[in-house]
Amino acid sequence: MAQNLDLLSAGNDGISSLTDAFQDLSGQIDQLTAVADARSSSKLAGLKTKMEDFTANVTLVGQVKAGKSALTNILAGQPGLLPSDVNPWTSVVTTLNINTRAHADTKSKFTFFDQEEWDNLVVGGGRLGELASRAGADEEMEDIQRQIVQMKEKSEERLGKHFELILGQSHQYDYFDEELIERYVCLGDDDDPDSVDAKTGRFADVTKSAELYLDLPQYPVAMRLCDTPGVNDTFMVREQITLRSLRGSEVCVVVLAAHQALSTMDMALMRIIAQFENRQVILFVNRVDELENPAAQIPEIRQRVAETLKAAGVDANTDVIFGSAKWAEAALTGDASLLSEDSRAALNDMHKVADQTVAQDDPVRAIWDLSGLPGLLTAINARIADGAGLRLLERTKRSARNLGNQIRATSVARQLSDSGAPERDFEGRSPAQVMDELRRDYDAKITTLTTDLREKLIVRMQGAEANFVKRATDSLIAHLEQYGEQGTWQYDPAGLRMLQKAAYFSFARNMRSQVGKLYGQATADLEGIYRGILGNHLGEFGIEAPTTPNVPPPLGIGRTIALDLQSTWWRRWWQKRKGYEAFAADYARLISSEARSISQDIEENQVAAVLENIRSGLNDFLKEHEETLLAIAKMGGEAPQKDSALAAKLLGEQNREALLGDILKGLGSEEAA
């Protein structure tokens, strides 16, 4: 068990501004709660709970045996927790839930593929089978089916009668240890079947995900560390799972091996991370302890990495951190015997050229600093603070300000009710009728807006497809005219992805602009209803529009398509075509079907969620204010109250308003200021 867990606090400076802001906001919400009614108090408590439950999603991706699991173990403060030896390797997505508030009695949970997912693999050959089938590669489909039958037989042999029963189920435990984890998440090395015992990987073929729950007070916010498998598995099932894991992830840590760096990195992974924003991606070049002369070699590797990033369309300014999970383990455990003679030599080489930030009088701290973990933790925390954390902070502040102004309006309504002021009406309509009309009006507007956004995106995606198909087929015909049917022609689909990405970003810009305007109109209409009920008694009053939904990166654009493959079946597909026109027509159909598959993925997994968030955000906003407005209208229509307790309470309303004004100023309310 690790002894020096306080080392994990090294990156907390990167997130301290966020945690301090959360704490300040929590105190301001407490002040609001003290002057709020029961309904508002409940909503304010909900805001605090959202802050307390904030969990940052960090996903680690990389090649098989790059050291993702070893690095995840260090970040979890438990070296050796996830299997990270040469044999076996991780085969499923494993999520470490650190400091999360749920699942108090569950320490580990393993979920299996359901019957539909398994059938898709067994019957259709997974994604690879889908691609081969779309390209008409019949012989290769037969080969894929043979491999699947072998895998199915192996799984059934391992699990026996339990095989069919566990599909779609999950196993939960109140503990976890290395043996339990290996049973669910490890595949042995097929080249060395005797390398692991019979228990290892018993359920791995059918396990979709594993979740572990642990506490680490050294981390100031809750975190989900997601350790993904390499994306180069036989049937591309794991690529799909990795994509699913990355959706919703705030930070993507790409783990490379120093001796491989990016020169041989799986390009499928490069295509995926190229869809992220620069601030979301961190490259960690691991295993520098295996370099003969790291001080001299690291600058060379850094240059190669920059060149490869640029070629792959990834922002060259992406953070690149060099380090060693092995050195970090030695520091964390205080066990220098973990380091080989070569590793020690590499460490000494690095220490000679270390800058002033590396501890010089504390050997353990010096090893930790040279391991790269402080830089990695700082970078992760900074991205959390500037991304999901900041968005939650701003949303919560905005909601708190709106609730404060609703409390203020309610206070004014109480005073008017006590004086017997008449209820205003709206050209003969009641406030309830006005709100009902408003909801119907904006439901129609939001339907029109989301439909328009979707249709414009589809038109642009189809235009990107048609543009690419024309250029590709023109290039193909030119090749055939010059070289005939000799050799293999390949047209890089990067152009297709670039056009699709441009279409998606245009959708995002239009969405933010048009939704912002619509939300602003709804907010102005609501303010009009408040003033229609309470007249000029509100003074300087205003509410704020809801936040426009966040648009996630279009990760589906990076998934593997048939045009990316250089496999045997792709070369055979070329060889089986005869005749220029037939070849060009077949190729155009293949490109179109592949392009549509990307568009469909983007629409179903990205756009649909954004459009639903647009609708639900506005609906929730209108509903919240409707409840307040109808309660205020009811007060305004009641006869004056003579109850002495209520009268005594109302004597303090002016003090309440003054206090509310101070709190709102603290929350940054422009109206209060």
C-alpha positions in Angstrom: 0.0 0.0 0.0 1.3 3.5 -0.9 2.8 5.4 2.0 3.2 8.9 0.6 -0.3 9.8 -0.6 0.2 13.4 0.3 2.3 13.6 -2.9 -1.0 13.5 -4.8 -1.8 17.0 -3.5 1.0 18.3 -5.8 -1.4 19.6 -8.4 -4.0 21.1 -6.2 -2.9 24.7 -6.9 -4.4 24.2 -10.4 -7.9 23.8 -8.9 -7.7 25.9 -5.7 -9.3 28.9 -7.3 -12.4 26.7 -8.2 -12.7 25.1 -4.8 -12.4 28.5 -3.1 -15.1 29.9 -5.4 -17.4 26.9 -4.6 -16.9 27.5 -0.9 -17.7 31.2 -1.2 -20.7 30.5 -3.3 -21.9 27.9 -0.8 -21.8 30.5 2.0 -23.7 33.0 -0.1 -26.4 30.4 -0.8 -26.7 29.8 2.9 -27.3 33.5 3.4 -30.0 33.4 0.8 -31.6 30.3 2.4 -31.9 32.2 5.7 -34.3 34.7 4.1 -36.0 32.3 1.7 -39.4 30.6 1.8 -39.7 26.8 1.9 -39.9 26.4 -1.9 -36.9 28.6 -2.6 -34.9 27.0 0.3 -35.4 23.6 -1.3 -34.2 24.9 -4.7 -31.2 26.5 -3.0 -30.4 23.3 -1.3 -30.5 21.6 -4.7 -27.9 24.1 -6.0 -25.5 23.3 -3.1 -26.0 19.5 -3.7 -25.0 19.9 -7.3 -21.8 21.7 -6.3 -21.0 19.1 -3.6 -21.7 16.3 -6.1 -19.5 17.8 -8.8 -17.3 15.1 -10.3 -14.6 15.7 -13.0 -14.4 13.1 -15.8 -10.9 12.3 -16.8 -10.2 9.6 -19.4 -6.9 8.0 -20.2 -6.4 6.6 -23.7 -3.4 5.2 -25.6 -1.9 2.2 -27.2 -1.9 -1.3 -25.6 0.9 -1.5 -23.1 1.7 2.2 -23.1 1.3 2.3 -19.4 -2.2 3.7 -19.0 -3.1 1.3 -16.2 0.1 1.8 -14.3 -0.5 5.6 -14.5 -4.1 5.2 -13.4 -2.9 3.2 -10.4 -0.6 6.1 -9.4 -3.3 8.7 -9.8 -5.5 6.4 -7.6 -2.8 6.1 -5.0 -2.8 2.3 -5.3 0.1 0.9 -7.3 -0.7 -2.6 -8.5 -4.5 -2.1 -8.3 -5.2 -2.5 -12.0 -3.1 -5.1 -13.8 -0.3 -3.4 -15.7 2.3 -6.1 -16.3 3.4 -7.0 -19.8 1.0 -10.0 -19.6 -2.0 -9.6 -19.2 -3.3 -6.3 -20.2 -6.5 -4.4 -19.6 -9.3 -5.3 -22.0 -12.3 -3.3 -20.7 -13.1 0.3 -19.6 -12.3 0.5 -15.9 -13.5 3.6 -14.0 -12.2 4.6 -10.7 -14.8 6.7 -8.8 -12.7 8.8 -6.4 -14.6 10.6 -3.6 -18.0 10.2 -5.2 -20.9 10.4 -2.8 -23.0 7.6 -4.2 -22.7 3.8 -3.9 -21.6 3.9 -0.2 -22.1 0.1 0.1 -20.7 -0.8 -3.3 -16.9 -0.9 -3.8 -16.8 -2.6 -7.2 -19.3 -3.2 -10.0 -18.8 -5.1 -13.3 -21.3 -4.8 -16.1 -21.6 -7.2 -19.0 -22.6 -6.7 -22.6 -26.3 -7.2 -23.1 -27.8 -9.7 -25.5 -28.3 -7.1 -28.3 -24.6 -5.9 -28.1 -23.4 -9.5 -28.0 -25.6 -10.5 -31.0 -24.3 -7.5 -32.9 -20.8 -8.9 -32.5 -21.6 -12.5 -33.0 -23.9 -12.1 -36.0 -22.5 -9.0 -37.6 -18.8 -9.1 -36.7 -18.9 -5.8 -34.7 -17.7 -2.6 -36.3 -15.1 -4.4 -38.4 -17.8 -6.7 -39.8 -20.0 -3.7 -40.5 -17.2 -2.1 -42.5 -16.3 -5.3 -44.4 -20.0 -5.9 -45.2 -20.5 -2.4 -46.5 -17.6 -2.7 -48.8 -18.8 -6.1 -50.1 -15.7 -8.0 -48.8 -17.4 -11.4 -48.6 -14.3 -13.5 -48.1 -13.1 -11.3 -45.2 -16.6 -11.5 -43.6 -16.2 -15.3 -43.5 -12.9 -14.9 -41.9 -14.3 -12.5 -39.3 -17.1 -14.9 -38.6 -14.7 -17.8 -38.0 -12.7 -15.7 -35.5 -16.0 -14.7 -33.7 -17.0 -18.3 -33.4 -13.7 -19.2 -31.9 -14.1 -16.3 -29.4 -17.6 -17.4 -28.6 -16.5 -20.9 -28.0 -13.7 -19.8 -25.7 -16.1 -17.6 -23.7 -18.7 -20.4 -23.4 -15.9 -22.8 -22.3 -14.8 -20.4 -19.6 -18.3 -19.6 -18.3 -20.2 -22.8 -19.0 -23.9 -22.7 -18.3 -23.5 -19.1 -16.8 -22.6 -17.6 -20.2 -26.2 -16.8 -21.4 -27.4 -15.9 -17.9 -24.9 -13.1 -17.3 -25.5 -11.1 -20.5 -27.1 -7.8 -19.6 -26.4 -8.3 -15.9 -23.8 -6.9 -13.4 -21.9 -8.2 -10.5 -21.4 -6.0 -7.4 -19.1 -6.4 -4.4 -18.5 -4.6 -1.2 -14.7 -4.9 -1.8 -12.1 -5.1 -4.6 -8.7 -6.5 -4.8 -6.2 -7.4 -7.6 -7.5 -10.9 -8.1 -11.1 -9.8 -8.3 -10.3 -7.1 -10.9 -8.2 -9.5 -13.0 -11.1 -11.9 -13.2 -13.2 -9.3 -15.0 -10.9 -6.9 -16.9 -7.9 -8.9 -18.1 -7.3 -10.8 -21.3 -4.2 -13.0 -21.3 -1.6 -12.7 -24.0 -2.7 -15.1 -26.8 0.9 -15.7 -27.6 1.6 -16.9 -24.1 -1.6 -18.7 -22.9 0.3 -20.1 -19.8 1.2 -16.6 -18.6 -1.9 -16.3 -16.4 -3.9 -18.6 -14.3 -7.4 -19.9 -15.2 -9.2 -17.3 -13.1 -7.6 -14.3 -14.9 -10.0 -12.9 -17.5 -12.7 -15.4 -16.8 -15.4 -12.8 -17.6 -13.2 -10.4 -19.7 -14.8 -11.3 -23.1 -18.3 -10.3 -22.0 -17.4 -7.5 -19.5 -18.3 -4.1 -20.9 -17.2 -1.9 -18.0 -15.8 -2.1 -14.5 -16.3 0.5 -11.7 -14.4 0.8 -8.5 -15.2 3.2 -5.7 -12.5 4.6 -3.4 -11.8 7.7 -1.2 -8.7 9.9 -1.5 -8.9 13.1 0.7 -5.8 14.4 -1.1 -8.0 15.3 -4.1 -10.1 18.4 -3.4 -12.9 17.4 -5.9 -14.5 14.1 -6.8 -13.1 12.5 -9.9 -13.8 9.7 -12.3 -10.6 8.2 -13.7 -11.5 6.2 -16.8 -8.8 3.7 -17.9 -9.6 2.6 -21.4 -8.3 -0.4 -23.4 -6.2 0.1 -26.5 -8.4 0.9 -29.5 -6.8 -1.7 -31.8 -8.8 -4.8 -30.8 -9.7 -7.4 -33.4 -13.4 -6.5 -33.9 -13.1 -2.7 -33.0 -15.5 -3.3 -30.1 -13.2 -1.5 -27.8 -12.9 1.5 -30.1 -16.7 2.0 -29.7 -16.4 1.6 -26.0 -13.5 4.1 -25.8 -15.6 6.6 -27.8 -18.5 6.1 -25.4 -16.2 6.8 -22.5 -14.7 9.9 -24.0 -18.1 11.5 -24.6 -18.7 13.7 -21.6 -15.1 13.5 -20.5 -13.6 16.9 -19.6 -10.0 15.9 -19.9 -8.4 13.4 -22.2 -5.0 12.1 -21.2 -3.2 10.4 -24.1 -0.6 8.1 -22.7 2.4 7.2 -25.0 5.4 5.1 -24.5 8.7 7.1 -24.8 10.3 4.5 -27.1 7.2 4.6 -29.3 6.1 8.2 -28.8 3.7 9.1 -31.7 5.7 7.6 -34.5 3.9 4.3 -34.4 0.8 5.4 -32.5 -2.5 3.9 -33.6 -4.0 6.5 -36.0 -7.5 5.7 -34.9 -6.7 7.2 -31.6 -5.2 10.3 -33.3 -8.3 10.8 -35.3 -10.4 10.7 -32.1 -8.3 13.1 -30.0 -8.1 15.5 -33.0 -11.8 16.2 -32.4 -11.2 17.6 -28.9 -10.5 21.2 -28.1 -6.8 21.9 -27.4 -7.5 22.6 -23.7 -9.1 19.2 -23.2 -6.1 17.1 -24.3 -2.9 16.3 -22.4 -0.2 14.1 -23.8 1.8 12.1 -21.2 4.9 10.5 -22.6 5.4 7.6 -20.2 8.3 5.2 -19.6 11.1 7.8 -20.0 12.9 5.6 -17.4 13.5 3.1 -20.3 15.5 5.7 -22.4 19.3 5.4 -22.3 19.8 9.1 -22.1 16.5 10.8 -21.4 18.0 14.3 -20.9 19.2 14.3 -24.5 16.4 12.1 -26.1 13.4 14.0 -24.7 13.9 17.1 -26.8 14.2 14.9 -29.9 11.0 13.0 -28.9 9.2 16.3 -28.2 10.0 17.5 -31.7 8.7 14.3 -33.3 5.6 14.5 -31.2 5.0 18.1 -32.4 5.4 17.1 -36.0 3.1 14.1 -35.7 0.4 16.2 -34.0 0.5 18.7 -36.7 0.2 16.0 -39.4 -2.7 14.5 -37.6 -4.6 17.8 -37.3 -4.1 18.0 -33.5 -3.2 21.5 -32.1 0.6 21.7 -31.8 0.1 23.7 -28.5 -1.3 20.7 -26.7 0.5 20.1 -23.4 3.1 17.4 -23.7 4.5 16.1 -20.3 7.3 13.6 -20.0 7.5 11.2 -17.1 7.6 7.7 -15.6 4.9 5.8 -13.8 7.6 3.5 -12.5 9.5 6.5 -10.9 6.2 7.8 -9.5 5.5 4.3 -7.9 8.9 4.3 -6.3 8.2 7.8 -4.8 4.7 7.0 -3.7 5.6 3.7 -2.0 9.0 4.9 -0.8 10.5 1.7 -2.3 13.5 2.6 -4.4 14.2 -1.1 -4.9 11.4 -1.1 -7.6 13.9 0.7 -9.9 16.2 -1.3 -12.0 19.9 -0.3 -12.5 19.1 1.2 -15.9 16.1 3.1 -14.5 18.3 4.5 -11.7 20.8 5.6 -14.3 18.1 7.3 -16.3 16.8 9.0 -13.1 20.3 10.3 -12.3 20.7 11.6 -15.8 17.4 13.5 -15.5 18.3 14.8 -12.1 21.6 16.4 -13.3 19.7 18.7 -15.7 16.7 19.2 -13.5 15.4 22.8 -13.1 14.9 24.6 -9.8 11.4 23.3 -9.4 12.7 19.8 -8.6 13.4 19.2 -4.9 17.1 18.9 -4.3 17.2 18.0 -0.6 14.4 15.5 -0.5 15.1 12.3 -2.5 11.6 11.0 -2.5 10.2 14.4 -3.6 12.9 14.7 -6.2 11.9 11.3 -7.7 8.2 12.4 -7.6 9.0 15.7 -9.3 11.0 13.9 -12.1 8.2 11.4 -12.6 6.1 14.1 -14.3 3.1 13.5 -12.0 3.1 17.0 -10.4 2.9 18.5 -13.9 0.2 16.1 -15.0 -1.9 16.6 -11.9 -1.6 20.4 -12.3 -2.6 20.3 -15.9 -5.6 18.0 -15.2 -6.8 20.2 -12.4 -6.4 23.4 -14.4 -8.5 22.0 -17.2 -11.2 20.9 -14.8 -11.2 24.4 -13.2 -11.4 26.2 -16.5 -13.9 23.8 -18.0 -16.7 21.8 -16.3 -16.0 23.3 -12.9 -16.2 26.9 -14.2 -19.4 26.1 -16.2 -21.0 24.7 -13.0 -19.9 27.7 -11.0 -21.4 30.1 -13.4 -24.6 28.2 -13.8 -25.0 27.9 -10.0 -24.3 31.6 -9.5 -26.9 32.5 -12.2 -29.5 30.2 -10.6 -28.8 31.6 -7.2 -29.2 35.2 -8.4 -32.4 34.3 -10.1 -33.7 32.7 -6.9 -32.6 35.7 -4.9 -34.6 37.9 -7.2 -37.6 35.6 -6.9 -37.4 35.8 -3.1 -37.2 39.6 -3.5 -40.3 39.7 -5.7 -42.1 37.4 -3.2 -41.2 39.8 -0.4 -42.7 42.7 -2.3 -45.8 40.7 -3.0 -46.3 40.0 0.7 -46.1 43.8 1.5 -48.7 44.5 -1.3 -50.9 41.7 0.0 -50.8 43.2 3.5 -51.9 46.6 2.2 -54.7 45.0 0.2 -53.3 46.1 -3.2 -55.4 44.7 -6.1 -54.1 42.1 -8.4 -53.1 43.3 -11.8 -54.5 41.6 -14.9 -53.3 41.3 -18.5 -56.1 42.6 -20.7 -58.6 40.5 -18.9 -56.4 37.4 -18.6 -55.2 36.0 -15.4 -51.4 35.5 -14.7 -52.1 31.7 -15.0 -53.5 32.2 -18.5 -50.6 34.4 -19.5 -48.0 31.8 -18.4 -49.9 29.1 -20.2 -49.8 31.1 -23.4 -46.1 31.9 -22.9 -45.3 28.2 -22.4 -47.2 27.2 -25.6 -45.6 30.1 -27.5 -42.0 29.1 -26.6 -42.7 25.4 -27.0 -43.6 26.2 -30.7 -40.5 28.5 -31.0 -38.1 26.0 -29.6 -39.5 23.3 -31.9 -39.0 25.5 -34.9 -35.5 26.5 -33.8 -34.3 23.0 -33.1 -35.8 21.6 -36.3 -34.1 24.4 -38.3 -30.7 23.8 -36.6 -30.9 20.1 -37.3 -32.0 20.5 -40.9 -29.2 23.1 -41.6 -26.6 20.7 -40.1 -27.9 17.8 -42.2 -27.7 19.9 -45.4 -24.2 20.9 -44.6 -23.1 17.4 -43.8 -24.7 16.1 -47.0 -22.9 18.9 -48.9 -19.6 17.9 -47.3 -20.3 14.3 -48.4 -21.1 15.2 -52.0 -18.1 17.5 -52.2 -15.8 14.8 -51.0 -17.3 12.1 -53.2 -16.8 14.2 -56.3 -13.2 15.1 -55.5 -12.4 11.5 -54.6 -14.0 9.9 -57.7 -12.3 12.5 -59.9 -9.0 11.6 -58.4 -9.8 7.9 -58.8 -10.6 8.3 -62.5 -7.5 10.3 -63.1 -5.5 7.5 -61.4 -7.1 4.8 -63.6 -6.6 6.8 -66.8 -2.9 7.2 -66.0 -2.0 3.8 -64.4 -4.9 1.5 -65.4 -5.9 -1.0 -62.8 -2.4 -1.7 -61.6 -1.5 -0.9 -58.0 -3.7 0.3 -55.2 -5.1 3.8 -55.1 -6.0 5.4 -51.7 -7.7 8.8 -51.1 -7.2 10.2 -47.6 -10.6 10.7 -45.9 -9.1 13.5 -43.8 -10.8 15.9 -46.2 -14.2 14.4 -45.5 -13.6 14.7 -41.7 -12.5 18.3 -42.1 -15.7 19.3 -44.0 -17.9 17.4 -41.5 -16.2 19.1 -38.6 -16.7 22.5 -40.2 -20.4 21.7 -40.6 -20.6 20.7 -36.9 -18.8 23.8 -35.7 -21.2 25.9 -37.8 -24.1 24.2 -36.1 -22.5 25.0 -32.7 -22.1 28.7 -33.5 -25.6 29.0 -34.9 -27.0 27.2 -31.9 -25.3 29.5 -29.4 -26.3 32.6 -31.2 -30.0 31.7 -31.9 -30.6 29.9 -28.6 -29.1 32.8 -26.7 -31.5 35.2 -28.4 -34.5 33.0 -27.8 -33.6 32.5 -24.1 -33.2 36.3 -23.9 -36.6 36.9 -25.3 -38.2 34.4 -22.9 -36.4 36.2 -20.0 -37.7 39.6 -21.1 -41.2 38.2 -21.4 -41.0 36.8 -17.9 -39.8 40.1 -16.4 -42.8 41.7 -18.1 -45.1 39.3 -16.3 -43.5 40.1 -12.9 -44.0 43.8 -13.5 -47.5 43.2 -14.7 -48.3 41.7 -11.4 -46.2 43.9 -9.1 -46.1 47.1 -11.1 -43.3 49.6 -10.2 -43.0 48.2 -6.7 -40.1 46.0 -7.8 -37.7 48.8 -8.4 -34.4 47.7 -10.1 -35.4 44.1 -10.8 -34.2 41.6 -13.4 -33.7 37.9 -14.0 -31.1 36.2 -16.1 -31.5 33.9 -19.0 -30.5 30.2 -18.6 -27.1 29.2 -19.9 -27.0 27.9 -23.4 -26.1 24.2 -23.5 -22.5 23.1 -23.9 -21.6 21.6 -27.3 -19.4 18.5 -26.9 -16.6 17.7 -29.4 -17.8 15.7 -32.4 -15.9 12.5 -31.5 -17.9 10.3 -33.9 -16.0 12.0 -36.7 -12.8 10.3 -35.5 -14.1 6.7 -35.5 -12.6 4.3 -38.0 -14.3 4.0 -41.4 -13.6 1.6 -44.3 -11.6 4.3 -46.1 -9.0 4.3 -43.2 -8.2 0.6 -43.5 -5.1 -0.7 -45.3 -6.0 -4.3 -44.5 -5.9 -7.3 -46.8 -9.7 -7.1 -47.4 -9.4 -3.5 -48.5 -6.7 -4.3 -51.1 -8.8 -7.3 -52.3 -11.8 -5.0 -52.7 -9.7 -2.9 -55.1 -8.5 -5.9 -57.1 -12.0 -7.3 -57.6 -13.3 -4.2 -59.3 -13.2 -4.2 -63.1 -13.9 -1.2 -65.5 -13.4 2.4 -64.7 -17.0 3.5 -64.5 -18.1 0.5 -62.4 -15.1 1.0 -60.1 -15.8 4.7 -59.7 -19.5 4.1 -59.1 -18.8 1.4 -56.4 -16.3 3.6 -54.7 -18.7 6.6 -54.7 -21.4 4.4 -53.1 -18.9 3.2 -50.4 -17.8 6.7 -49.6 -21.4 7.9 -49.4 -22.4 5.0 -47.1 -19.4 5.6 -44.8 -20.0 9.4 -44.7 -23.7 8.8 -43.8 -22.6 6.5 -41.0 -20.5 9.3 -39.5 -23.4 11.8 -40.0 -25.8 9.5 -38.3 -23.5 8.9 -35.4 -23.0 12.7 -34.9 -26.8 13.3 -35.1 -27.8 10.5 -32.7 -25.0 10.8 -30.2 -24.1 14.5 -30.2 -26.7 16.7 -31.8 -29.8 15.0 -30.4 -28.6 15.5 -26.9 -27.7 19.2 -27.5 -31.2 19.9 -29.0 -32.9 18.1 -26.1 -30.8 20.2 -23.6 -32.0 23.3 -25.4 -35.6 22.4 -24.9 -35.3 21.1 -21.3 -33.2 24.1 -20.3 -35.9 26.5 -21.4 -38.8 24.4 -20.0 -37.1 24.1 -16.6 -36.5 27.9 -16.6 -40.2 28.7 -17.4 -41.5 26.2 -15.0 -39.5 27.6 -12.1 -40.6 31.1 -12.7 -44.2 30.1 -13.3 -44.4 28.6 -9.8 -43.1 31.8 -8.3 -45.3 34.1 -10.4 -48.5 32.2 -9.7 -47.7 32.2 -6.0 -47.1 35.9 -6.1 -50.3 36.5 -8.1 -52.3 34.6 -5.5 -50.8 36.8 -2.7 -51.8 39.9 -4.6 -55.4 38.8 -4.9 -56.0 37.9 -1.2 -57.7 40.0 1.3 -55.4 41.9 3.8 -54.1 39.6 6.5 -54.6 40.7 10.1 -52.8 37.8 11.8 -50.5 39.3 14.4 -47.7 36.8 13.8 -47.8 37.5 10.0 -47.9 41.3 10.7 -44.8 41.0 12.9 -43.1 39.1 10.1 -44.0 41.6 7.5 -42.4 44.4 9.6 -39.1 42.9 8.7 -39.7 42.8 5.0 -37.8 46.0 4.3 -34.8 44.6 6.3 -35.1 41.4 4.3 -35.0 43.4 1.0 -31.9 45.2 2.2 -30.2 42.0 3.1 -31.2 40.4 -0.2 -29.6 43.4 -2.0 -26.3 42.8 -0.2 -26.4 39.1 -1.0 -27.1 39.7 -4.6 -24.3 42.1 -4.9 -22.0 39.4 -3.5 -23.3 37.0 -6.1 -22.4 39.5 -8.8 -25.9 40.6 -9.7 -25.8 43.6 -12.0 -29.4 44.4 -11.2 -28.7 44.6 -7.5 -25.6 46.8 -8.1 
